[in-house]
Amino acid sequence: MEEFSLDKLLGDPAELAGLVAAAREAGPADDAQSALLQALRPLLEPDLQEKVDRAARALRLARMAGAVLRGESEEKEGEAHV
């Protein structure tokens, strides 16, 4: 049996730090459309509530991915100027 390793679980600390920074930069989904959907959520049928929840999660993931990609492109630009 393989021994538990926090390093294997977390991977590269620099990558983890980048993901944390991206999540922080992406922040909460607080735009007007998200706020409206969350306000209307209690009035929707359960299946539509689930769809709103999935859409909100997808929006957060998309924002986080965008932040990661922006960070990677900024790093590459910085390397190109060196």
ChimeraX attribute file (.defattr): number of C-alpha atoms within 10 A of each C-alpha:
attribute: neighborCount
match mode: 1-to-1
recipient: residues
	/A:1	3
	/A:2	4
	/A:3	5
	/A:4	8
	/A:5	9
	/A:6	8
	/A:7	9
	/A:8	8
	/A:9	8
	/A:10	10
	/A:11	11
	/A:12	11
	/A:13	10
	/A:14	9
	/A:15	11
	/A:16	12
	/A:17	11
	/A:18	16
	/A:19	17
	/A:20	14
	/A:21	16
	/A:22	20
	/A:23	18
	/A:24	12
	/A:25	14
	/A:26	19
	/A:27	12
	/A:28	13
	/A:29	14
	/A:30	10
	/A:31	8
	/A:32	9
	/A:33	10
	/A:34	16
	/A:35	12
	/A:36	11
	/A:37	16
	/A:38	16
	/A:39	10
	/A:40	12
	/A:41	17
	/A:42	11
	/A:43	10
	/A:44	12
	/A:45	9
	/A:46	11
	/A:47	9
	/A:48	13
	/A:49	17
	/A:50	13
	/A:51	12
	/A:52	18
	/A:53	15
	/A:54	12
	/A:55	14
	/A:56	17
	/A:57	13
	/A:58	12
	/A:59	16
	/A:60	17
	/A:61	14
	/A:62	13
	/A:63	19
	/A:64	21
	/A:65	16
	/A:66	15
	/A:67	20
	/A:68	20
	/A:69	13
	/A:70	13
	/A:71	16
	/A:72	13
	/A:73	12
	/A:74	12
	/A:75	11
	/A:76	11
	/A:77	11
	/A:78	10
	/A:79	9
	/A:80	8
	/A:81	6
	/A:82	5
